[in-house]
Amino acid sequence: MNSTPTDTAIALVAEILERDAAEISVDAHFADDLDADSLNLVEIAAALETEFGLEFDPDHPPTSLRQALDLIPPRPE
């Protein structure tokens, strides 16, 4: 079974923030809702860039999973 980009991204964020994946919602704000600090934000951005071939502005990393997922191109059918 292939995981979706959302599942993969949630797993990455959960690992970095040392939380259960069930605690991570797509619309959760990393800092406000998940207590991510600035280093966590950089780690999350780097992990998502590596996994999905994205490139974020280093001065403005994504603040939510939704913000990052919106940049992932759809998979071919």
N, CA, C and O atoms as a printed pandas DataFrame, in Angstrom:
     atom_number atom_name residue_name chain_id  residue_number  x_coord  y_coord  z_coord
0              1         N          MET        A               1    0.848   -1.180    0.000
1              2        CA          MET        A               1    0.000    0.000    0.000
2              3         C          MET        A               1    0.888    1.237    0.000
3              4         O          MET        A               1    1.784    1.362    0.835
4              5         N          ASN        A               2    0.643    2.142   -0.928
5              6        CA          ASN        A               2    1.415    3.371   -1.008
6              7         C          ASN        A               2    0.810    4.423   -0.091
7              8         O          ASN        A               2   -0.409    4.569   -0.001
8              9         N          SER        A               3    1.684    5.148    0.584
9             10        CA          SER        A               3    1.166    6.219    1.421
10            11         C          SER        A               3    0.971    7.465    0.566
11            12         O          SER        A               3    1.640    7.645   -0.451
12            13         N          THR        A               4    0.066    8.304    0.982
13            14        CA          THR        A               4   -0.204    9.546    0.273
14            15         C          THR        A               4    0.831   10.590    0.683
15            16         O          THR        A               4    1.496   10.432    1.707
16            17         N          PRO        A               5    0.974   11.656   -0.107
17            18        CA          PRO        A               5    1.866   12.736    0.317
18            19         C          PRO        A               5    1.486   13.285    1.694
19            20         O          PRO        A               5    2.360   13.635    2.487
20            21         N          THR        A               6    0.203   13.360    1.973
21            22        CA          THR        A               6   -0.241   13.857    3.277
22            23         C          THR        A               6    0.238   12.935    4.394
23            24         O          THR        A               6    0.755   13.406    5.407
24            25         N          ASP        A               7    0.072   11.627    4.217
25            26        CA          ASP        A               7    0.515   10.662    5.227
26            27         C          ASP        A               7    2.024   10.753    5.440
27            28         O          ASP        A               7    2.505   10.713    6.573
28            29         N          THR        A               8    2.760   10.875    4.347
29            30        CA          THR        A               8    4.212   10.966    4.430
30            31         C          THR        A               8    4.622   12.235    5.159
31            32         O          THR        A               8    5.494   12.204    6.027
32            33         N          ALA        A               9    3.994   13.350    4.807
33            34        CA          ALA        A               9    4.326   14.623    5.449
34            35         C          ALA        A               9    3.978   14.601    6.933
35            36         O          ALA        A               9    4.748   15.099    7.754
36            37         N          ILE        A              10    2.846   14.042    7.281
37            38        CA          ILE        A              10    2.467   13.943    8.691
38            39         C          ILE        A              10    3.483   13.103    9.454
39            40         O          ILE        A              10    3.862   13.455   10.571
40            41         N          ALA        A              11    3.921   12.010    8.869
41            42        CA          ALA        A              11    4.918   11.156    9.518
42            43         C          ALA        A              11    6.227   11.904    9.739
43            44         O          ALA        A              11    6.852   11.765   10.790
44            45         N          LEU        A              12    6.646   12.695    8.756
45            46        CA          LEU        A              12    7.877   13.477    8.908
46            47         C          LEU        A              12    7.750   14.495   10.038
47            48         O          LEU        A              12    8.643   14.620   10.876
48            49         N          VAL        A              13    6.642   15.214   10.054
49            50        CA          VAL        A              13    6.425   16.225   11.088
50            51         C          VAL        A              13    6.339   15.568   12.465
51            52         O          VAL        A              13    6.908   16.073   13.433
52            53         N          ALA        A              14    5.635   14.453   12.550
53            54        CA          ALA        A              14    5.503   13.745   13.821
54            55         C          ALA        A              14    6.866   13.306   14.346
55            56         O          ALA        A              14    7.141   13.418   15.540
56            57         N          GLU        A              15    7.708   12.813   13.459
57            58        CA          GLU        A              15    9.041   12.372   13.863
58            59         C          GLU        A              15    9.871   13.551   14.378
59            60         O          GLU        A              15   10.516   13.452   15.422
60            61         N          ILE        A              16    9.852   14.648   13.654
61            62        CA          ILE        A              16   10.645   15.819   14.047
62            63         C          ILE        A              16   10.157   16.397   15.369
63            64         O          ILE        A              16   10.964   16.777   16.218
64            65         N          LEU        A              17    8.851   16.463   15.545
65            66        CA          LEU        A              17    8.288   17.054   16.760
66            67         C          LEU        A              17    8.111   16.040   17.888
67            68         O          LEU        A              17    7.642   16.378   18.976
68            69         N          GLU        A              18    8.493   14.791   17.611
69            70        CA          GLU        A              18    8.378   13.715   18.603
70            71         C          GLU        A              18    6.955   13.619   19.158
71            72         O          GLU        A              18    6.727   13.617   20.368
72            73         N          ARG        A              19    6.018   13.541   18.227
73            74        CA          ARG        A              19    4.599   13.412   18.567
74            75         C          ARG        A              19    4.020   12.225   17.813
75            76         O          ARG        A              19    4.604   11.746   16.841
76            77         N          ASP        A              20    2.890   11.766   18.264
77            78        CA          ASP        A              20    2.163   10.727   17.564
78            79         C          ASP        A              20    1.551   11.345   16.312
79            80         O          ASP        A              20    1.049   12.468   16.357
80            81         N          ALA        A              21    1.590   10.629   15.208
81            82        CA          ALA        A              21    1.054   11.143   13.948
82            83         C          ALA        A              21   -0.426   11.518   14.081
83            84         O          ALA        A              21   -0.894   12.420   13.386
84            85         N          ALA        A              22   -1.153   10.853   14.943
85            86        CA          ALA        A              22   -2.577   11.155   15.129
86            87         C          ALA        A              22   -2.792   12.557   15.704
87            88         O          ALA        A              22   -3.886   13.110   15.596
88            89         N          GLU        A              23   -1.758   13.128   16.310
89            90        CA          GLU        A              23   -1.853   14.478   16.880
90            91         C          GLU        A              23   -1.655   15.565   15.830
91            92         O          GLU        A              23   -1.911   16.738   16.099
92            93         N          ILE        A              24   -1.201   15.186   14.632
93            94        CA          ILE        A              24   -0.863   16.160   13.599
94            95         C          ILE        A              24   -2.016   16.276   12.616
95            96         O          ILE        A              24   -2.340   15.312   11.922
96            97         N          SER        A              25   -2.629   17.435   12.551
97            98        CA          SER        A              25   -3.666   17.655   11.544
98            99         C          SER        A              25   -3.074   18.493   10.422
99           100         O          SER        A              25   -2.113   19.236   10.621
100          101         N          VAL        A              26   -3.650   18.363    9.267
101          102        CA          VAL        A              26   -3.150   19.076    8.099
102          103         C          VAL        A              26   -3.203   20.590    8.316
103          104         O          VAL        A              26   -2.343   21.317    7.819
104          105         N          ASP        A              27   -4.185   21.058    9.039
105          106        CA          ASP        A              27   -4.352   22.494    9.235
106          107         C          ASP        A              27   -3.730   23.023   10.521
107          108         O          ASP        A              27   -3.829   24.216   10.809
108          109         N          ALA        A              28   -3.100   22.165   11.285
109          110        CA          ALA        A              28   -2.462   22.619   12.526
110          111         C          ALA        A              28   -1.302   23.548   12.211
111          112         O          ALA        A              28   -0.521   23.298   11.294
112          113         N          HIS        A              29   -1.203   24.599   12.965
113          114        CA          HIS        A              29   -0.087   25.543   12.847
114          115         C          HIS        A              29    1.067   24.948   13.643
115          116         O          HIS        A              29    0.911   24.607   14.816
116          117         N          PHE        A              30    2.234   24.824   12.996
117          118        CA          PHE        A              30    3.367   24.164   13.639
118          119         C          PHE        A              30    3.716   24.790   14.988
119          120         O          PHE        A              30    3.869   24.072   15.976
120          121         N          ALA        A              31    3.842   26.100   15.044
121          122        CA          ALA        A              31    4.262   26.760   16.283
122          123         C          ALA        A              31    3.100   26.883   17.278
123          124         O          ALA        A              31    3.234   26.510   18.443
124          125         N          ASP        A              32    1.971   27.403   16.817
125          126        CA          ASP        A              32    0.860   27.672   17.732
126          127         C          ASP        A              32    0.179   26.410   18.245
127          128         O          ASP        A              32   -0.160   26.328   19.426
128          129         N          ASP        A              33   -0.021   25.437   17.383
129          130        CA          ASP        A              33   -0.770   24.244   17.767
130          131         C          ASP        A              33    0.117   23.074   18.192
131          132         O          ASP        A              33   -0.298   22.236   18.993
132          133         N          LEU        A              34    1.339   23.019   17.654
133          134        CA          LEU        A              34    2.197   21.855   17.906
134          135         C          LEU        A              34    3.471   22.208   18.677
135          136         O          LEU        A              34    4.347   21.364   18.863
136          137         N          ASP        A              35    3.563   23.458   19.119
137          138        CA          ASP        A              35    4.693   23.918   19.944
138          139         C          ASP        A              35    6.053   23.765   19.272
139          140         O          ASP        A              35    7.053   23.525   19.948
140          141         N          ALA        A              36    6.099   23.901   17.961
141          142        CA          ALA        A              36    7.373   23.828   17.241
142          143         C          ALA        A              36    8.142   25.131   17.468
143          144         O          ALA        A              36    7.567   26.218   17.443
144          145         N          ASP        A              37    9.451   25.000   17.690
145          146        CA          ASP        A              37   10.281   26.194   17.807
146          147         C          ASP        A              37   10.916   26.497   16.446
147          148         O          ASP        A              37   10.671   25.783   15.474
148          149         N          SER        A              38   11.715   27.537   16.379
149          150        CA          SER        A              38   12.269   27.952   15.089
150          151         C          SER        A              38   13.168   26.879   14.481
151          152         O          SER        A              38   13.191   26.720   13.260
152          153         N          LEU        A              39   13.904   26.145   15.305
153          154        CA          LEU        A              39   14.741   25.065   14.784
154          155         C          LEU        A              39   13.871   23.949   14.203
155          156         O          LEU        A              39   14.186   23.387   13.154
156          157         N          ASN        A              40   12.782   23.637   14.889
157          158        CA          ASN        A              40   11.846   22.630   14.372
158          159         C          ASN        A              40   11.294   23.050   13.013
159          160         O          ASN        A              40   11.168   22.221   12.112
160          161         N          LEU        A              41   10.966   24.331   12.860
161          162        CA          LEU        A              41   10.428   24.815   11.591
162          163         C          LEU        A              41   11.424   24.619   10.463
163          164         O          LEU        A              41   11.048   24.229    9.358
164          165         N          VAL        A              42   12.699   24.889   10.738
165          166        CA          VAL        A              42   13.740   24.693    9.731
166          167         C          VAL        A              42   13.885   23.211    9.409
167          168         O          VAL        A              42   14.028   22.841    8.244
168          169         N          GLU        A              43   13.849   22.357   10.438
169          170        CA          GLU        A              43   13.950   20.913   10.227
170          171         C          GLU        A              43   12.774   20.384    9.400
171          172         O          GLU        A              43   12.953   19.562    8.502
172          173         N          ILE        A              44   11.574   20.869    9.717
173          174        CA          ILE        A              44   10.385   20.439    8.981
174          175         C          ILE        A              44   10.499   20.866    7.520
175          176         O          ILE        A              44   10.247   20.068    6.617
176          177         N          ALA        A              45   10.873   22.112    7.291
177          178        CA          ALA        A              45   11.012   22.608    5.915
178          179         C          ALA        A              45   12.039   21.782    5.153
179          180         O          ALA        A              45   11.802   21.398    4.007
180          181         N          ALA        A              46   13.184   21.505    5.782
181          182        CA          ALA        A              46   14.240   20.732    5.112
182          183         C          ALA        A              46   13.761   19.322    4.786
183          184         O          ALA        A              46   14.028   18.811    3.698
184          185         N          ALA        A              47   13.058   18.694    5.715
185          186        CA          ALA        A              47   12.562   17.335    5.490
186          187         C          ALA        A              47   11.545   17.307    4.345
187          188         O          ALA        A              47   11.577   16.410    3.502
188          189         N          LEU        A              48   10.647   18.292    4.321
189          190        CA          LEU        A              48    9.643   18.346    3.257
190          191         C          LEU        A              48   10.282   18.664    1.914
191          192         O          LEU        A              48    9.867   18.130    0.886
192          193         N          GLU        A              49   11.292   19.531    1.916
193          194        CA          GLU        A              49   12.006   19.834    0.675
194          195         C          GLU        A              49   12.667   18.576    0.116
195          196         O          GLU        A              49   12.581   18.297   -1.080
196          197         N          THR        A              50   13.320   17.828    0.987
197          198        CA          THR        A              50   14.015   16.610    0.566
198          199         C          THR        A              50   13.030   15.559    0.066
199          200         O          THR        A              50   13.234   14.956   -0.987
200          201         N          GLU        A              51   11.982   15.350    0.816
201          202        CA          GLU        A              51   11.016   14.298    0.481
202          203         C          GLU        A              51   10.245   14.590   -0.807
203          204         O          GLU        A              51    9.998   13.688   -1.607
204          205         N          PHE        A              52    9.866   15.856   -1.000
205          206        CA          PHE        A              52    8.964   16.189   -2.100
206          207         C          PHE        A              52    9.590   17.065   -3.183
207          208         O          PHE        A              52    8.906   17.463   -4.126
208          209         N          GLY        A              53   10.872   17.368   -3.060
209          210        CA          GLY        A              53   11.539   18.184   -4.070
210          211         C          GLY        A              53   11.048   19.620   -4.093
211          212         O          GLY        A              53   11.029   20.261   -5.143
212          213         N          LEU        A              54   10.655   20.119   -2.940
213          214        CA          LEU        A              54   10.166   21.488   -2.832
214          215         C          LEU        A              54   11.313   22.421   -2.482
215          216         O          LEU        A              54   12.403   21.979   -2.118
216          217         N          GLU        A              55   11.058   23.699   -2.597
217          218        CA          GLU        A              55   12.043   24.684   -2.161
218          219         C          GLU        A              55   11.297   25.828   -1.482
219          220         O          GLU        A              55   10.487   26.518   -2.100
220          221         N          PHE        A              56   11.589   26.010   -0.201
221          222        CA          PHE        A              56   10.957   27.075    0.573
222          223         C          PHE        A              56   11.929   28.225    0.763
223          224         O          PHE        A              56   13.144   28.028    0.760
224          225         N          ASP        A              57   11.396   29.411    0.927
225          226        CA          ASP        A              57   12.206   30.571    1.274
226          227         C          ASP        A              57   12.737   30.331    2.689
227          228         O          ASP        A              57   11.943   30.156    3.614
228          229         N          PRO        A              58   14.064   30.318    2.878
229          230        CA          PRO        A              58   14.608   30.034    4.208
230          231         C          PRO        A              58   14.160   31.034    5.269
231          232         O          PRO        A              58   14.142   30.706    6.456
232          233         N          ASP        A              59   13.799   32.241    4.860
233          234        CA          ASP        A              59   13.335   33.239    5.824
234          235         C          ASP        A              59   11.851   33.094    6.144
235          236         O          ASP        A              59   11.347   33.711    7.082
236          237         N          HIS        A              60   11.156   32.270    5.356
237          238        CA          HIS        A              60    9.715   32.087    5.551
238          239         C          HIS        A              60    9.336   30.623    5.351
239          240         O          HIS        A              60    8.661   30.284    4.379
240          241         N          PRO        A              61    9.770   29.747    6.272
241          242        CA          PRO        A              61    9.392   28.332    6.127
242          243         C          PRO        A              61    7.882   28.168    6.297
243          244         O          PRO        A              61    7.221   29.055    6.837
244          245         N          PRO        A              62    7.338   27.049    5.844
245          246        CA          PRO        A              62    5.885   26.844    5.990
246          247         C          PRO        A              62    5.497   26.852    7.463
247          248         O          PRO        A              62    6.246   26.377    8.317
248          249         N          THR        A              63    4.327   27.393    7.749
249          250        CA          THR        A              63    3.858   27.457    9.131
250          251         C          THR        A              63    2.821   26.382    9.434
251          252         O          THR        A              63    2.441   26.188   10.588
252          253         N          SER        A              64    2.363   25.682    8.393
253          254        CA          SER        A              64    1.416   24.575    8.590
254          255         C          SER        A              64    1.663   23.528    7.511
255          256         O          SER        A              64    2.271   23.803    6.477
256          257         N          LEU        A              65    1.187   22.347    7.775
257          258        CA          LEU        A              65    1.310   21.276    6.795
258          259         C          LEU        A              65    0.532   21.617    5.530
259          260         O          LEU        A              65    0.987   21.336    4.422
260          261         N          ARG        A              66   -0.622   22.214    5.694
261          262        CA          ARG        A              66   -1.443   22.599    4.541
262          263         C          ARG        A              66   -0.653   23.513    3.608
263          264         O          ARG        A              66   -0.695   23.348    2.389
264          265         N          GLN        A              67    0.063   24.472    4.180
265          266        CA          GLN        A              67    0.850   25.404    3.382
266          267         C          GLN        A              67    1.888   24.663    2.541
267          268         O          GLN        A              67    2.105   25.007    1.379
268          269         N          ALA        A              68    2.519   23.665    3.112
269          270        CA          ALA        A              68    3.511   22.886    2.375
270          271         C          ALA        A              68    2.844   21.957    1.367
271          272         O          ALA        A              68    3.294   21.864    0.225
272          273         N          LEU        A              69    1.789   21.277    1.766
273          274        CA          LEU        A              69    1.119   20.317    0.877
274          275         C          LEU        A              69    0.533   20.991   -0.358
275          276         O          LEU        A              69    0.454   20.375   -1.421
276          277         N          ASP        A              70    0.129   22.228   -0.231
277          278        CA          ASP        A              70   -0.427   22.952   -1.375
278          279         C          ASP        A              70    0.602   23.144   -2.484
279          280         O          ASP        A              70    0.235   23.419   -3.626
280          281         N          LEU        A              71    1.889   23.001   -2.160
281          282        CA          LEU        A              71    2.953   23.177   -3.143
282          283         C          LEU        A              71    3.366   21.878   -3.825
283          284         O          LEU        A              71    4.131   21.898   -4.789
284          285         N          ILE        A              72    2.868   20.755   -3.332
285          286        CA          ILE        A              72    3.244   19.462   -3.897
286          287         C          ILE        A              72    2.411   19.202   -5.152
287          288         O          ILE        A              72    1.182   19.202   -5.093
288          289         N          PRO        A              73    3.079   18.982   -6.286
289          290        CA          PRO        A              73    2.299   18.705   -7.498
290          291         C          PRO        A              73    1.557   17.375   -7.373
291          292         O          PRO        A              73    2.036   16.458   -6.705
292          293         N          PRO        A              74    0.397   17.267   -8.007
293          294        CA          PRO        A              74   -0.349   16.008   -7.935
294          295         C          PRO        A              74    0.435   14.873   -8.599
295          296         O          PRO        A              74    1.189   15.079   -9.551
296          297         N          ARG        A              75    0.230   13.679   -8.065
297          298        CA          ARG        A              75    0.869   12.493   -8.650
298          299         C          ARG        A              75    0.169   12.133   -9.943
299          300         O          ARG        A              75   -1.048   12.282  -10.056
300          301         N          PRO        A              76    0.932   11.656  -10.926
301          302        CA          PRO        A              76    0.274   11.188  -12.146
302          303         C          PRO        A              76   -0.613    9.981  -11.851
303          304         O          PRO        A              76   -0.296    9.156  -10.995
304          305         N          GLU        A              77   -1.689    9.896  -12.549
305          306        CA          GLU        A              77   -2.652    8.776  -12.346
306          307         C          GLU        A              77   -2.062    7.480  -12.838
307          308         O          GLU        A              77   -2.709    6.436  -12.756
